[in-house]
Amino acid sequence: MTTHAAPAIAVDAGTRFLRVARVRTDGTPELVEELPGTVPGEGLPTPVGVRGDRGAALRAAYTAYREHCGTPGQVVLVVPPQERTVPPGDDRMPRPRLLDTPHAVLALLRHAGTRTAPRLLVCDLGASAAEVTECAVVGGSVTVARVGRFAPGDDGYGAAFDAAVLAGAGLPDDDPEVLRELVQAMRENARRVEVPLDRMAARPDRADRFADTVVFAVAGREITAGMVHRALDGFTGGVDRALAGLPGVRTAGPDPYRTQVIAVGSQARFGVLLRHLTGRLGRPTPLPDGTDPALAAVFGAALVAGGHVDPADRYPHAVAVRVHRTVVGRPRDEELLISPPGTLEPGGATVFAEAGGERVRVRTGSADGAGGRAEGTAGPVDGTGGWADGTARPAEGAGGREVRIVVRAAGTGAAAPAGVVTIPPSGDGARFHVGVRLAVDGTARLVLQPLGRSRPGVHPAEDGMLAQSPPEEFPLGVLPSDPQPDSPSDSPSDPPPDSEGAPT
């Protein structure tokens, strides 16, 4: 892969910290720590007034970077897997590319050469929530199958720990300086904290003896192992509640055939939480070179931003449209392949249906009873050099014609419906290229690119040369991540559902 000439950065605009990362000349990701106010190893504390507002947090992080490092050429923004909406950013900021946490983390592992299983659980244990994402690797792409999430109220998940520790010491939890000192003390005294916690877990009958052990100080106040232990109480329950949102996931203990587990996020630093995950799911896969789990996502995103690793977020399955076609004078039902597996990329270009290296042209007619058929030209497919015309009949009584979109699983051919789109009438002779694109937020659009009216006496291969009008788009929503086997009515060889010409 090629690298960007201008600087490329990744931003993880979290509830507690704004993390900005880049890749050094030796190919190693690192935090941008020269920004004023940065906590070493953590990033910039998120201003209290913008916590929970991803757009405002992004603007704050980007403004701080631009003022001290200049304008980057590429920005990749880390987002939760179910929040792929583009937040409003700074007017001078390049439009960010979105990469959800699981894809960012798995990009880091791929770049390091870590072997990954076909099925994975990415456990993101951060400040705002405990989130467990079930992923599948299909044909080199990573697809998000399901997400279990536990986000307890305004205090969040990991943020509630900070608040509980500070409250135990009689300190405010909204003072940036106090928070900065707490985080730094936790990092510098990690082993000193873990030892008494391990002893308390191993000897519950003697836990009180270790609870009074002073592990560090914040703002002149002593923090004991007991304060930390009490603050951790909600962590394990939060993981369990997130896992409860993924029915069917084995959680009865280690299994030699278990799903691979990857733990990231600031709370994954705690041994007590990792031990709980190990007991439920098996030991998590170590991160490359001892990467801080809080930085795994932004480091992976930085590698993607710099062009050092593929994000693997392309849609792994094929997308097709159901049509009626007439081949050598005989009607039949078929699927017109629009997008082969692994070609659709969030925010990427539209992928158009092709045959014989040329885009398929679809000719639509009026929506009345006489001319209500969408006819297409798919290239010379009858072996004689002639052209095969396809039809997609409108539903009876509709103001347009219905087109069914189908997804076929890569490698198995299993199918699932991806939606029904009603195409408004456009009159006899209008021709289109038909395509699909994925928006930045990961939702799909069916695209019809008008080519103008057919011209008598002109071969179809030369008839698309007229000036093109703006494309028409029809939303399809999120495409299925796990297509299921065909039902009898989904088979291309079956007749339409009714004799009145409703499409398949």
C-alpha positions in Angstrom: 0.0 0.0 0.0 1.1 3.6 -0.6 1.5 6.1 2.1 0.1 9.6 2.1 2.5 12.4 1.3 0.8 14.8 3.8 0.7 13.8 7.5 -2.0 11.4 8.4 -3.5 11.1 11.9 -6.2 9.1 13.8 -8.4 10.5 16.4 -10.2 8.6 19.2 -12.5 11.2 20.8 -13.3 9.5 24.0 -15.3 10.4 27.1 -12.3 11.0 29.3 -9.4 11.5 26.8 -8.9 12.8 23.2 -6.3 10.6 21.7 -4.5 11.6 18.5 -2.0 9.2 17.0 0.3 9.1 14.0 2.9 6.6 12.5 6.6 7.3 13.0 9.0 7.0 10.1 9.9 3.5 11.2 6.3 2.4 10.8 5.5 2.4 14.6 2.3 4.1 15.7 2.6 6.6 18.6 0.5 9.2 20.5 1.0 12.8 19.6 2.1 13.9 23.0 3.5 17.4 22.3 0.0 18.9 22.5 -0.3 21.2 25.6 -2.0 19.6 28.5 -1.4 16.0 27.3 -1.3 13.3 29.9 1.6 11.0 28.9 0.3 7.7 27.6 -3.3 8.9 27.6 -3.8 12.0 25.5 -5.6 15.3 26.0 -8.2 15.3 28.8 -11.7 15.7 27.2 -13.1 19.1 28.3 -16.0 18.6 30.7 -18.3 20.7 28.5 -17.9 18.4 25.4 -18.1 15.0 27.0 -20.7 12.9 25.2 -20.6 15.2 22.2 -18.5 13.4 19.6 -18.6 16.3 17.1 -17.4 18.8 19.7 -14.8 16.4 21.0 -13.5 15.9 17.5 -13.2 19.6 16.9 -11.4 20.1 20.1 -8.8 17.4 19.3 -8.4 18.5 15.7 -8.0 22.2 16.7 -5.3 21.3 19.2 -3.4 19.2 16.6 -3.7 21.8 13.8 -2.5 24.7 16.0 0.7 22.8 17.1 1.4 20.4 14.2 -0.2 21.8 11.1 -2.9 20.5 8.8 -2.9 16.7 8.2 -3.7 15.3 4.8 -5.8 12.4 6.2 -7.9 11.9 9.3 -9.3 8.6 10.5 -11.9 8.8 13.2 -12.5 5.9 15.6 -16.2 5.3 16.3 -18.2 2.6 18.1 -19.5 -0.1 15.7 -23.1 1.1 15.9 -22.5 4.8 15.7 -21.1 5.3 12.2 -22.4 8.8 11.8 -20.1 11.5 10.6 -19.9 14.2 13.3 -19.6 17.8 12.2 -15.9 18.7 12.3 -13.8 21.8 11.8 -14.4 23.5 8.4 -10.6 23.3 7.7 -10.4 19.6 8.6 -10.3 17.0 5.8 -13.5 14.9 5.8 -12.7 12.1 8.3 -12.8 8.4 7.3 -14.7 6.4 9.9 -13.3 3.2 11.3 -15.1 1.4 14.1 -13.2 0.1 17.0 -13.2 -3.6 16.0 -11.8 -2.9 12.6 -9.2 -0.5 14.0 -8.0 -3.1 16.6 -7.9 -5.9 14.1 -5.9 -3.7 11.7 -3.3 -3.3 14.5 -3.1 -7.1 14.9 -2.9 -7.8 11.2 -0.1 -5.2 10.8 1.8 -7.0 13.5 1.3 -10.4 11.9 -0.9 -11.7 14.8 -3.0 -14.7 13.7 -6.7 -14.2 14.0 -9.5 -16.7 13.9 -12.5 -16.6 11.5 -14.7 -15.6 14.5 -13.7 -13.1 17.2 -15.0 -11.2 20.1 -13.6 -7.7 20.5 -14.2 -6.5 24.1 -14.0 -2.7 24.3 -13.9 -1.7 28.0 -13.7 2.0 27.9 -14.9 5.1 29.9 -18.4 5.2 28.5 -19.4 1.6 28.1 -18.5 -2.1 28.1 -19.0 -3.2 24.5 -18.5 -6.7 23.1 -18.6 -7.0 19.4 -18.9 -10.4 17.6 -16.9 -10.2 14.3 -16.4 -12.7 11.4 -13.6 -12.7 8.9 -14.9 -13.5 5.5 -12.7 -13.4 2.4 -10.2 -11.1 3.9 -12.9 -8.6 5.2 -14.1 -8.2 8.7 -17.8 -7.9 9.2 -19.6 -6.9 12.5 -22.2 -9.5 13.2 -23.6 -8.4 16.6 -22.9 -6.0 19.4 -23.6 -6.3 23.1 -23.3 -3.1 25.1 -23.6 -1.9 28.7 -23.5 1.8 29.3 -24.7 2.7 32.8 -26.2 6.1 32.9 -24.4 9.4 32.8 -21.4 8.2 34.8 -20.4 5.7 32.1 -18.5 2.5 32.6 -14.8 3.3 33.1 -15.6 6.9 34.0 -17.6 5.6 37.0 -14.4 4.0 38.3 -12.5 7.3 38.3 -15.4 9.0 40.1 -15.7 6.3 42.7 -11.9 6.3 43.5 -11.9 10.1 43.8 -15.1 10.1 45.9 -13.5 7.6 48.3 -10.7 10.1 48.8 -13.0 13.1 49.1 -11.8 14.6 45.8 -13.9 16.1 43.0 -14.2 14.0 39.8 -14.7 17.0 37.5 -11.4 18.7 38.1 -9.2 18.1 35.0 -6.0 18.4 37.1 -7.2 15.9 39.7 -8.3 13.5 36.9 -4.9 13.9 35.2 -3.1 13.1 38.4 -5.3 10.1 39.1 -4.7 8.6 35.6 -0.9 9.2 35.8 -0.7 7.7 39.3 -2.6 4.6 38.1 -0.2 4.1 35.2 2.9 4.7 37.3 1.8 2.4 40.1 0.0 -0.3 38.1 2.0 -3.2 39.7 1.7 -1.7 43.2 -2.1 -1.6 42.7 -2.4 -5.1 41.3 -0.5 -6.9 44.0 -2.9 -6.2 46.9 -5.9 -6.6 44.6 -4.6 -10.1 43.6 -4.2 -11.0 47.3 -7.7 -9.8 48.1 -9.1 -11.9 45.3 -7.1 -15.0 46.3 -7.9 -14.7 50.1 -11.3 -13.1 50.5 -11.3 -14.1 54.2 -8.3 -11.8 54.7 -9.3 -9.1 52.2 -9.6 -6.5 55.0 -6.0 -6.9 55.8 -4.9 -5.8 52.4 -7.6 -3.2 51.9 -5.8 -0.5 53.9 -2.6 -0.8 51.8 -1.8 2.6 50.4 -1.1 2.2 46.7 -0.6 5.9 45.6 -1.7 9.5 46.3 -3.7 12.0 44.4 -3.7 15.7 45.3 -2.2 14.9 48.7 -4.8 12.3 49.5 -4.0 8.6 50.0 -5.6 6.1 47.8 -5.9 2.6 49.3 -6.3 -0.8 47.7 -9.8 -1.0 49.3 -10.9 2.2 47.5 -9.7 0.8 44.2 -11.3 -2.6 44.9 -14.7 -1.1 45.7 -14.5 1.1 42.5 -13.9 -2.0 40.5 -17.1 -3.8 41.7 -19.1 -2.6 38.7 -16.6 -3.7 36.1 -17.2 -7.4 36.0 -21.0 -7.0 36.2 -20.8 -4.6 33.2 -18.9 -7.2 31.1 -21.6 -9.9 32.0 -24.4 -7.6 31.0 -22.7 -6.8 27.7 -22.2 -10.5 27.0 -25.9 -11.1 27.8 -26.7 -9.0 24.7 -25.0 -11.7 22.6 -27.2 -14.8 23.1 -25.5 -18.0 22.0 -22.0 -16.8 22.8 -20.3 -19.5 25.0 -19.6 -18.0 28.4 -19.2 -21.1 30.5 -15.5 -21.1 30.7 -12.4 -21.8 28.6 -13.0 -24.0 25.5 -10.3 -25.4 23.2 -12.5 -24.4 20.3 -13.4 -21.1 21.8 -14.0 -17.8 19.9 -10.9 -15.7 19.9 -11.1 -12.9 22.5 -9.4 -9.5 22.2 -9.6 -7.0 25.2 -9.0 -3.3 24.6 -10.0 0.0 26.3 -8.6 1.7 29.4 -10.3 -0.7 31.8 -8.7 -3.7 30.1 -5.5 -2.6 32.0 -6.9 -4.2 35.1 -5.9 -7.7 35.9 -9.1 -8.4 37.8 -11.2 -7.7 34.7 -9.0 -9.7 32.4 -9.2 -12.6 34.9 -13.0 -12.3 34.8 -12.9 -12.4 31.0 -10.6 -15.4 31.0 -13.1 -17.2 33.3 -16.0 -16.5 31.0 -14.5 -16.7 27.5 -10.9 -17.9 27.7 -7.7 -16.0 27.9 -7.6 -12.9 25.6 -5.1 -12.7 22.8 -2.1 -10.6 23.8 -1.8 -7.2 21.9 1.3 -6.7 19.7 4.5 -5.7 21.6 2.6 -5.1 24.8 0.5 -2.3 23.3 -1.5 -0.4 26.0 -5.1 -1.7 25.5 -6.4 1.9 25.8 -4.4 2.9 22.7 -5.0 -0.2 20.6 -7.9 1.3 18.5 -6.2 4.7 17.8 -2.9 3.0 16.9 -4.7 0.7 14.4 -6.6 3.6 13.0 -3.3 5.5 12.6 -1.8 2.6 10.6 -4.9 2.7 8.3 -4.6 6.5 8.0 -1.0 6.3 7.0 -1.7 3.6 4.4 0.3 0.9 6.2 -2.5 -1.6 6.5 -5.8 -2.3 4.8 -8.9 -1.5 7.0 -10.6 -4.7 5.8 -14.0 -3.0 6.2 -15.3 -3.8 2.7 -18.6 -5.6 2.4 -17.6 -9.3 2.0 -20.7 -10.5 0.2 -22.1 -10.2 -3.3 -25.1 -7.8 -4.0 -27.5 -8.6 -6.8 -30.9 -7.4 -8.1 -33.7 -9.7 -9.1 -34.9 -9.3 -12.7 -37.1 -10.9 -15.4 -35.1 -11.3 -18.6 -35.9 -12.3 -22.1 -33.1 -14.3 -23.7 -33.5 -15.5 -27.4 -37.2 -14.7 -27.1 -37.7 -16.7 -23.9 -38.5 -15.0 -20.5 -36.8 -16.2 -17.4 -36.0 -15.0 -13.9 -32.5 -14.2 -13.0 -30.2 -12.2 -10.6 -28.2 -9.4 -12.1 -24.9 -9.2 -10.1 -24.1 -5.7 -9.2 -21.2 -5.9 -6.7 -18.9 -9.0 -6.4 -17.8 -9.9 -2.9 -15.3 -7.6 -1.2 -15.7 -4.6 -3.6 -18.0 -2.2 -1.6 -16.1 0.1 0.7 -17.7 2.6 3.2 -17.4 6.0 1.6 -16.0 4.5 -1.6 -17.1 4.8 -5.2 -20.3 3.3 -6.6 -19.9 -0.2 -8.0 -21.9 -0.7 -11.2 -23.1 -4.0 -12.6 -20.9 -5.1 -15.5 -21.1 -7.8 -18.2 -18.2 -8.5 -20.6 -16.2 -5.6 -19.2 -19.0 -3.1 -19.9 -21.5 -1.6 -17.6 -25.0 -3.1 -17.9 -27.7 -0.7 -19.2 -31.2 -0.9 -17.9 -34.1 0.5 -19.9 -37.2 1.5 -18.1 -40.7 2.0 -19.4 -43.8 3.7 -18.1 -45.7 2.5 -15.1 -49.0 1.9 -16.9 -50.3 -1.5 -17.8 -49.0 -1.4 -21.4 -45.5 -0.3 -20.9 -44.7 -0.9 -17.3 -41.6 -3.0 -17.7 -38.0 -2.1 -16.9 -35.9 -3.5 -19.8 -32.2 -3.9 -19.6 -29.3 -4.6 -21.9 -26.7 -6.9 -20.4 -24.4 -7.4 -23.3 -24.0 -10.4 -25.7 -25.0 -13.3 -23.5 -26.9 -15.6 -25.8 -23.8 -16.8 -27.6 -24.9 -15.3 -31.0 -23.7 -11.8 -30.5 -27.3 -10.6 -29.9 -28.4 -8.5 -26.9 -30.4 -10.0 -24.0 -33.2 -7.8 -22.7 -34.2 -8.1 -19.0 -37.5 -7.0 -17.4 -38.5 -6.1 -13.9 -42.2 -5.7 -13.8 -43.9 -3.2 -11.4 -46.1 -4.3 -8.6 -49.8 -4.1 -9.4 -51.3 -0.8 -8.4 -47.9 0.8 -7.4 -46.8 4.3 -8.5 -43.5 2.8 -9.7 -41.9 -0.6 -10.0 -40.5 -2.7 -7.2 -37.0 -4.1 -7.4 -35.7 -6.7 -4.9 -32.1 -6.6 -3.8 -30.4 -9.9 -2.8 -27.2 -10.6 -0.9 -25.3 -13.8 -1.5 -22.7 -15.0 1.0 -19.1 -15.2 -0.3 -18.0 -18.9 -0.6 -21.4 -20.5 0.2 -24.0 -18.8 -2.1 -26.4 -18.6 0.8 -28.8 -15.7 0.1 -30.7 -13.1 2.1 -33.0 -10.3 1.0 -31.5 -6.8 1.4 -34.6 -4.8 0.7 -37.2 -3.8 -1.9 -36.8 -0.5 -3.7 -39.6 1.2 -5.6 -38.3 2.8 -8.7 -40.5 5.7 -9.9 -41.6 5.6 -13.6 -39.3 7.3 -16.1 -41.0 6.7 -19.4 -40.2 4.4 -22.3 -36.7 4.3 -23.6 -34.9 5.8 -20.5 -31.6 4.0 -19.8 -29.6 3.6 -16.7 -26.5 2.1 -15.2 -27.4 0.2 -12.0 -25.0 0.2 -9.1 -24.6 0.1 -5.3 -22.5 2.2 -3.0 -21.8 2.2 0.7 -22.1 5.6 2.5 -19.6 6.7 5.0 -21.9 5.5 7.8 -21.9 1.9 6.3 -25.5 2.0 4.9 -26.1 1.0 1.3 -27.7 2.9 -1.6 -29.0 1.5 -4.9 -27.8 3.9 -7.6 -29.4 4.5 -11.0 -27.3 6.6 -13.3 -29.5 7.9 -16.2 -28.0 7.7 -19.7 -30.6 9.4 -21.7 -33.3 8.1 -24.2 -32.7 5.3 -26.6 -32.2 6.5 -30.2 -33.7 4.6 -33.2 -31.2 2.8 -35.3 -28.3 3.1 -32.8 -26.7 0.0 -31.5 -27.1 -0.4 -27.7 -23.3 -0.4 -27.2 -23.2 3.1 -28.6 -26.3 4.4 -27.0 -24.8 5.4 -23.6 -22.8 8.3 -25.0 -25.4 11.0 -24.2 -24.6 13.5 -21.5 -25.4 11.9 -18.1 -27.8 13.3 -15.6 -27.2 13.2 -11.8 -27.7 9.7 -10.4 -30.8 8.7 -8.5 -30.2 6.9 -5.2 -32.5 4.7 -3.1 -31.6 3.8 0.5 -31.2 0.1 1.4 -30.1 0.4 5.0 -27.4 -1.9 6.5 -26.7 -4.9 4.3 -27.0 -8.3 6.0 -23.8 -9.5 7.6 -24.7 -13.1 7.7 -26.8 -14.2 4.7 -29.0 -17.2 5.4 -29.8 -20.1 3.0 -32.3 -19.5 0.2 -36.0 -20.0 0.8 -37.8 -21.6 -2.1 -39.2 -18.3 -3.2 -35.8 -16.7 -3.3 -34.4 -19.1 -6.0 -33.7 -17.3 -9.3 -35.3 -20.2 -11.2 -38.7 -19.8 -9.4 -41.6 -17.9 -11.0 -42.7 -14.5 -9.7 -44.7 -14.6 -6.5 -47.9 -13.8 -8.4 -49.2 -14.1 -11.9 -49.8 -10.4 -12.2 -46.1 -9.7 -12.7 -44.8 -8.7 -9.3 -41.0 -8.8 -9.3 -38.9 -11.3 -7.6 
